[in-house]
């Protein structure tokens, strides 16, 4: 069996590294999307309540806050998550393009 050239080994290692990066990005993105869904549900509940105050869990305690304060906090958190998701999507696209490029190069080397 012939020896695999060093350049090919390097391409394979790079490809595997980018695959791991992509997997990490996808996991982070899905986690953030789940957080966004939870925020959406909380905002729906806050919008449908007639109460003036609600509770927020902070560590081991619950804190009473006005519904308006909670809506504001949740909206800000949602905006931050949206920015992070967009950033992850850009990274995901960049890594996917790198993977396609490496895949093409590996196919050429293997032939």
Secondary structure, DSSP 8 states (H G I E B T S, - for coil): -----HHHHHHHHHHHHHHHHHHHHHHHHHHHHHHHHHHHHHHHHHHH---SEEEEEETTEEEEEEHHHHHHHHHHHHHHHHHHHHHHHHHHHHHHHHHHHHHHHHHHHH-
